[in-house]
Amino acid sequence: MRGLLEEMTEKALKRNVPLSVQLDLTYRCNERCVHCYLDHNDHGEMTTAEIKHLLDEMAEAGVFILTLSGGEIFLRKDFFEILEYARRELTFCVKLKTNAILIRESEAARIRELGVESVQISIYSHRPEVHDAITLVPGSLHRSLDAVRFLKSQGLRVVLANVLMVQNAQDYRGVRELADELGVECTLDPTITPMMDGDRSILSLNVDQGALREVFRDQSLVGDVDEFCAIPAPADESLLGSLPCSAGHTSCYVSPYGEVFPCVQFPLPTGNVRQQHFLDIWRHSDQMNEVRAIRMKDLTTCTSCTHVSGCSRCPGLAFMEGNMRGPSSQDCEKSFAKTGVPSANMLAKKRVAANLVQIRALPAMSGATA
Amino acid sequence: MSRLYLARNPRVAARSLDGEMMIMSGRDSTLFTLNKTATILWQSADGTTPLDQIVGQRICSEFEVEAAEALQDAETLARELASHEILQISEEPIPPSKATGASR
């Protein structure tokens, strides 16, 4: 039986309703994570009044799930005013993403009182020396875990979000054990994304094929390893006519400066709520409608790929590589790590590389003498 | 017979999607959709309007049912919604501070 949320998402898709929005309240942060994709300087965040007005527009547009993220959301002095407005006045289903360093008993109690659905907290390792070396804030693991306990004691749903990178590749099992001890959920994301300004230097922090293979063959993470790592079935007509992702279809992202994008990982500017109504951008932006028009069959390279029906291809990462209809190399790497079969994109790159460095034997020079 | 007052539980999330009310429980994040009668109860649950008045003004006119029967059904439904912590019910008016704001 299909889940009710899936049913409602389908209904939202048919009615062109943005069911889910991530709103970053600030890019400022009290940690300096080595893999972070954001510029932490404040370039003119929306004011409290602007954010409340935006929330009104979002509620009118039908947004139900509102994820408040950043930067670090608790650095905004008006955070609880915004949260209270979103919950009490507009009855959004609110999820929070935070490093939780500033959450103590009183904040946890207030979050509980306001009926927040879940709090996702970034935890990179169970070992302070590893976690703190990633956040560059001494004592940050200790503070974040204290917050987890405060939130948990309030009966809140807490999720530890673990991003896998070179520095903590060996620690994901430790984080999962920690989550079990604390009685909270845990997610693992093996993808480091480029900076929002396009700088790709932090991609060097991505784990290698060996580490990816290990993760994808960990039964405690993926369940049936043979099934998870199997070569996917060939794509049929129904798959080729389907949508590549929910970005721009039932969800979108709004930056602290009011810019609207299809997703936090898809920095294609579609409009700014400081100049236009949120719903006008959602319905009428040429860029949003271009994203919306793409079907699986329109993807260059990927439609001919063995992995097309099982790939986690991210259109935003593809966009950041230069073509929103193209492949996302990081997802090609993941498909390769799962199955051992290179993607069409990897094979094409290999051919190009071979052409570039082709070495032909020189014709024999008969009669040549030294 | 005592009167019953309804208020929206401030811990739930709610939104109308194409006329259908989605509710997410604050207790365990279970998602519900409300039928037409339950939606009327939700929308009218301001903590001060008694159930019999809601039934008389909004349900009997909408469904052309006999008042006593409609009230009994509505009370059963309200208690069911309360068991899921979607509504609060009380024999006294419920102060506004304990109820959530208008939902869209």
Interface residues (C-beta under 8 A of the other chain):
Chain A: G3 L4 L5 M8 K11 A12 R15 V17 L19 A59 E60 G62 V63 F64 R87 R88 E89 L90 T91 F92 C93 V94 G115 E117 S118 R157
Chain B: P10 R11 V12 A13 A14 R15 S16 L17 D18 E20 M22 M24 G26 S29 L31 F32 T33 T100 G101 A102 S103 R104
